[in-house]
Amino acid sequence: MPAVLTALMSAAPAEAVSSLSLPITVPLAGVQGAANARVPAEFARVQQTQSFLGGLLSVDLAGTVTRAGHVSVKPAPEGDALIVSVPIRADFRAAPAGIGSFLARDFGGAATVSLRVSPFVTPDWEAGAKISGDYAWTDPLSVELTQGVRVSVQSLVDGQVRAQLDKVAADVARAVRDGANLRTRAGTLWARAQQPWTLPTSDPAYARVTPRNLSVSPFRFTPDALKLTVGAAFDLTVGLGRAPAVASAPLPALTVAAPPTSGVQLSVPVRLPYAELSQAATRAAAAQVLPLPVPLSPKLKINRVTVQPKGSKLLVTAELTITALGLNVNATADISGTPVLDRTGRIVTLSGVTVQTRRNGVTGRVLGWLADSRAEAYLARAARFDLGPRLDQARTEAQARLPYAPTAGIKLSGTVGPLKLIALTVAPDALTVTAAASGELTAGVDAGAIR
């Protein structure tokens, strides 16, 4: 069952940095298995003749140093290195030739070879290992055949044993490197993180990924595994439509650091056609009637609101009725201004508002009433758009599409919280707003696919 990387998605400003973390686990069982398979049965062999007492005594030396048990692979107490241990046994016989044959002796000793494996990452994103080790014989590899005649194989054995240890160290380092497969995994994560994400919205939308950096945590060992984490930090910016094609940047320079706190700071674009805004504003305005404290006590009521773009501004046309002395007079007012967000992040109002009443068919007295500051303020309020219901609908739509795969190998799931507006754009066909997503979601990466 593939490992799954989780990341939190929470409310954040548009400039917040997102990150994904890929945990990598190298089971020690695999390292131990590789070591057991590759550690040789024989570490050293001696077969030679030595002369003593000025050549009067010739001694045949023969024997081997062999592995005496299984290889042990355990984490160091500090958790930052691996201790590889293997028991070895030396068995030798010194056999004098001729009349000294009765002096023949067997001798040997035992030792445990311990290698300390300290992994690291090279500048080109390869896992390596610094290895140091030593051993000590329980008995000296020597024997005294007779007074003044001591035979030793220590110098003959040590070079061979250390050569074999170098091979074991290389095999262990290779097992660590191949198990981590760090460059490939880091490269795949880096390329994957740069691909645009399609978003779970009713209108086609995407999030563009701009990577910042890639880092790897220091290695650490548990009783059964070597562990490290690759983290990618990036920015997400959203847009409507289909995501443009992007070319992946190569792996950046290596950074060794603690993994970033996982979190995806995501925003949702919402397209609001002007017809939809017009209907919502009409419903809100039709429920209000404004009595003006002027002669004849006229009352103003907005019957219909039409919203249109005007460059970077909005033009709001209000069709209204003025009632006085039982007579109804229809008029039209144009309200224009720049759309802005209020503090709640759910309501759009206009700044720099101008109100102009069309003169056609309207008397001077009615024009005077509409020029009253209270009437103009009332008309300006017609250009107030409560987008809360539409944002709640967008939230419901996004929730209904979860779990969702925004790009290959990544899955979004969880709970979408309230949306809050953080930006808006006046487009020819609709007002486009960007809402930050709150709540608690998970962005899962199939670690098995990052190899």
N, C-alpha and C positions, 0 to 999 in steps of 0.2 A: 504494500500500500504506500503510494508516494507520500513523502513528507509535504506538509503544506505550510507556506509562509503566511503569517497574518500581519495585517497592518490596520491601524485605526484611521477612520475618516472623520474629521471633526470640523466644526465651524472655524473659519480662519479668514483673515484678510487676503486679498488677491495675491499679495506678494509672499505669502507663506510658502515655505519650502516643503515639498513632499519627499518621502523616502520609502524605499522598499529594502528589506533585509532578507538575504538568502542564507539560511543556516546550512552549513556543510558538516556532515558527520562522517568520519572514517572509522568504522568499527575496528577495535584492536584485535578482534578475532581474525580478521583478514591479514593484519600485519603479522600476528603470531603464526598464522598458517603459512604465510610466505617465508617467514624466518625458519620455521621447522622444516619446510621443504628444501630450503637452500643452504642451511647450515650443514657443512659436510660431516660425514661420520668420522673422518680422519683429519686431524689438524696438523700432525707432523709425523715424520718417519725418519728414523736414524738407522743406518746400516753401514758401519765402517770399522776400521781397525786403528787402534792407537798404540803407541809404543811408550814404555815407561822404563825407568832405571837405566837410562842410556841405551835403550834398545834391547836390554836383556829380557824384558817382559813384554809380550804382545797380547793385547786384549781386544777381543771382538765385541763391539757394542751394537746391540740391535733392540728395537722396540718402537712403539708408536704412542702418539697422543691422540685419544679418541673422545668423541662426544659421549657423555655418560648419562644423558637424560634429555628431556624435552626443553625447548627454549621457553623461557618465561618472559612475557611482555606485560609490564605494569607501569602505571603513571608514577612519576616522582612525587614525594610528599608535597612539594610545592605546587604541583599541578601544571608546571610549565615545561616539563620534559618527560621523556619516556625512558624507562630503565629496561634494557634487554639483557637477560641473564641466561647463560648456558653453562652447565657443569661439564668439565672435561677431566679425563683421567690419563695419567702417564704410566706406562708399564715398560720397563727396560730390563735387559740382562747383560751383565758384563761377564764375559767368558774368556779367561786367560788361556792361551794355547800351551801345549806341551805340558811340562812337569808342574806348571802353576794352575792346571785345570781345576784342581780341588778348591781353588780360591773363588770360583764362579759365584756370583751373587745376583739376585733379582732385586730391583729397587724401583722406585717411582714416587708418585704423589698425586694429589687431586687439587683442583682449583675451580673456582667459579668465575667465569669471565663476565664482567658487567660493563655494558655499554650505555652511556647516557646520550640519548638522542634529543637534541634541541632543535625543533623545526623553525624555519623562517621563510620569508617570501623574498624572492629575488626581485630586482627592479623590473624585470620583464614578466612579472606575474607568474613565476613558477615557484612551486613549493620546494624548498630544499631542507637540509638537516645538517646541523653541526653535531658531530659525534666524537665523543671522547670515551676512553675505556681503559681498564686495567684488570689485572688478576694477580693472585699470589698463590704459590703452591703451598699446600699443607705440609709437605716434606721437601727438603732440598733435593733436586734431581741429581744426586751424587751418592756415591758409596765408597767406603774405604775397604779395599780388598786386603790390604796388609799394611803394616806400618810404613808410611811414606808413599803409599800408592793410593791416591784418591781419584776415582773416575767420576767425571761430571758430564752431563749432556745438556746442561742449562743453556749454554751459548748456542748449541746446535738446534735446540728446540725453539727458543724464543723467537728467532727470526721467522720461522715457518708459522708459528702460532699467530704472530702479529700480522703476517700476510693474509692468513685466513680471516682474521678479525676485520681487516680492511675490506675484504670481500663481503663479509656479513654486514658490515656497516653500510656499504654501498647498496646491498640488497634491501636493507631496512629503509634507507633513504628513498630508494626507488619505490618501495611499497607505499611510503607516505606520500610521495609526489603523485604517483599514479592514482592512489585512492582519493586524494584531494581534487585532482584534475582541475586545479584552480584557474589556470589561464582560460581554459575552455569555458568553465562555468562563469567566470567573471565576464568574459567576452560576450557570452550568450545573454547574461542578465543585462549588460550594458546596451546591447543591441535591442533587446526586448523592451527595455525601459524607454527607448527613444521613439518607439512606434506610436503613432496617434491612437488614442483610445476612442472608440465609438461610445456614445453615452446612452443610458437607458431613458431617453426622452421621446415624447410623441413626435416631435419634429426631428429630422435628421440633424445630429449635432456630434461634435467631437471635442476631445481635449488634446491639445498639442503639447508634447512633452519636450522640455528643454533641459537636458541633463546638466548638472553642476559638477559633481565629482563622484568618484567610486573609491571605496575604502575597504580594507580587510582588517578584521580584528586580530589581536595577538592569538596565537594558538593556545588552547588549554586542553588538558586531559582530564577525563573522568575515568572511573574504574574500568569502563568498557569501550571507550571511544576517544578519538581525537576530534575536537570541535573547533570551528572557527565560523565567522560570519562575514559575508560580503554585503556591503550596503551601498545602494545607489541613491543619491540625492538629486532631485530635479524639480522644475517648476511646471505647473499645469496651467495652460490658458485655454479658454473654451471658445468655440465658434459654431455657427450654424452651417448646415450643409455637409458635404463630404470632406474629409480631411485631405489636405494636399499630401502628395508623396514626399517622403523625407529620405535623406541619405544618412546612414548611421555614421557617427564619428568614431574613430578608432579608440581603443582603450586609452584612458588618460594615464598620467604618471601615477605610480603607486603611492598610496597613502595608507599607513598602518595606524589605525585608530580604533577606539571602541565603536561598536556598531551604532548607527544613528537610531534614535527613538522612532520606531516605525509609525508612519502617519501619512495619509493621502489627503491633501487639502484640495478639495474638488469643488468646482462651481458648476451650476446648471444654467444654460442659456434658455430663455423662454421668449418665444415670438408672440407678440400681441398685435394682431391685425387692427387697423384703425377702426374698422366696422365693429369689432368686439369692444374696443375702448369706448366708441360712441354709444353703444347699447348700455354699457355699464354706467357711463356718466349720465345718460338720459334717465335711467332708473333712479339713480341717486338724487338728481336734481328735481325730478317730477314730484318727489315727496315733500318738497319744501315750498312755502309761499312766504313772500316778504312784504309785510305792510310798511309803507313809507310814511313817516310822520310829517307829511306836508299837506297843504290844502287839497281837499277832495279825497284824502286818505287812499291813494291808489295802492293796489296790490300787484306784485310781480310774481309770475310763475313761469318757470322754464318748461317748455313742452318737449323740446327735442334738442339734443346735442350732437354735433357732427365734428369729428376730429380728423385733421389732415396734417401732413407734414408741410413745413415751410422752411426749407433749408435745414438748419440745425435746430429750428424751433418747431413748436406746434401751433397750429391755428385751430382754435376751437370756436365753432359757430353755434350760437345759442338762439333758437327760435323761441320767442317768449310771448306771453299775453299780459297786458296791463289792464286791470279791471278798476273802473272808477264810475260811480253813479250808475251802476248797473250796466255800463257799456264796456265792451271788450275791444281792445286795440292790440293788434298783432305787430310785433317788431322783431328785428333781427340784429344781434350784436356779435361782433367779431372780437374774440379774445386771443391774444397771441403772447407767447413767452417761451422761455427756455425751460425744458423739463428738468426737475431736480428731485432727488430723493429726500424724504424727511428722515428724522432720527430713528424711526422705528424700522426703516429698511423695508417697508411694505406699502408705502404710499408715495405716489408721484404727484408733485404740484408744479406750478410754473413760477419762475422768477422773472423779474423785469417785465411784469404784466402790463399790457396796454389793452384798453377796452374802447372799441369804436362802434357806435350805433349807425346802422344804415338809415339814410334820411328818407328813402322812398316811402311815401304814404304815411309818414309819421309827422304829427304836428309839432310845433315848437314847444308846446307845453310838455308833451310826452318826451321830447328830446331833453328837456330840462330835468324831468324826473329821472331819466336814465343817466344823466350826467351827475346826479347826486352821488357823493362818495359812498354812501351806504348801498346804493343800487349797484355801483361798480364793484364794490367788495362782494356783493351777493353773486354777481355774474362771474367774478374771478373764481369764486368757490366752485363754479360749475366745471372748472378745469382742474379738479382734484380727483385723482384716480386711485381708489383703494384696490390694490392688486392682491390683497390678502387671499380672497377666494381663488384667484387664478393661480397663485403660488401654492396654495393648498392642493389644488387639482394637480399641478405639476408634481408635487411631492407624492401624491397618491399614485400617479402614473409611473413615476420612477420606482416606487416601492413595489408596484405590481410586476415590474419586469425583473426584479431581483429574485434569485441570483442571476447574474448576468456576466458574460465574458466580454470585456471591452477590447481585449486583444488576445492573441493566442497565448495560452498558458497562464492567464490571469483571470480570476473570477471575483466579482464583487457580490457580497451578500451582507445581510444584516438589516438594520432599521434606519430609515431616512428620517431625520428630524426636520423641524421647520426650516423653510428657506427664507433667506434674508437678502434683499437686493443690495448689490454692491456697485453696479454700473448700469448705464443705459445708453442706447444709441438710437437716434432718429434715422430710420431708413425710409426709402420711398414707399414701401408697401406695408411696413409695420414698425411698431416700437419694439426694439429688442432690449430685453433686460437680462442682466446676469445676476443669478442668485447663488449665494454661498450655501452649501449643504451642511447642515449640522446633523447630529445624530451619531450613532455608532455603527459603522460598517466595517467589514473586513475585506481587504484586498488579498486574495490568496494566490500564491504562485506555486505551481506544481514543481517542487524541487527535483523530482525525478526527470522532468523535461529539461532541466538546466544541467547538461552534462558536457 
